Amino acid sequence: MTNETPLEFGSFARPMRALVFGASGGIGIACTSILRAHPQVAEVYAASRTAEAPWRFSLDDEASIAAVAAAARAKGPLDLVFVATGMLHSADQQPEKSWRSLDPAAMARAFALNATGPALIAKHTLGLLRRDAKSVFACLSARVGSIEDNRLGGWHAYRASKAALNMLIRNFAIELRQRNPQAICVGLHPGTVDTRLSKPFQTAVAPGKLFTPETSAHALLRVVDGLTPTDSGRLWAWDGQPIPF
């Protein structure tokens, strides 16, 4: 994968206004940087756990998400909401290799961060999307959240929480079609990216398939630029190919 194809953002109204959630993570940082450097993008609001008020938020704190949305609303309609959040493992939580490893607290945490948190972001930002031209709500998901594509099993909490996120994306897209027909709601699979999330599992990645955050973010934004309303409600890979739910 290369960054040779330029980002035009020709399908969006100009100047663009974007809001990135998770702007302190690898893909979030890269996405924010690319957007801020693009001549078609007028404003980029970077929301993260480490940002200054009013852009600081936590996925498990709805009030903080609502505060970010209120700050964005005051700036005007949004052309792009990019949710670059997610949790696969932590110091005390690793992906399960067997059903015998299932832990209710770990599962609840995975669902809170990978499904409920992004859903709350959608709750407070879908209504901020531009109505007179194309606008996009894009949320990082994962190929391993595809039920149809699952051939290996394992990673129960992560897979299930991402599958739940995919269903929420489909639900939101159906409702959005009625409320704002030009708006698009999709999930995005970034590939395997050289970030903290994938670090313990990189030895199994095929040569050439471990992407830098910049490469992945550029590819994902290129996918976003090419989306049309008929693409809404689906999961799209970094290379523009659809992934079954």
Secondary structure, DSSP 8 states (H G I E B T S, - for coil): --S-S----TTS-SSEEEEEESTTSHHHHHHHHHHHH-TTEEEEEEEBSSS-TTSB-BTTBHHHHHHHHHHHHTT--BSEEEE----S-BTTB---SSGGG--HHHHHHHHIIIIIHHHHHHHHHGGGB-SSS-EEEEEE--GGG-STT--S---HHHHHHHHHHHHHHHHHHHHHHHH-TTEEEEEEE--EESSTTTGGGGGGS-TT-EE-HHHHHHHHHHHHHH--GGGTTSEEETTS-EE--
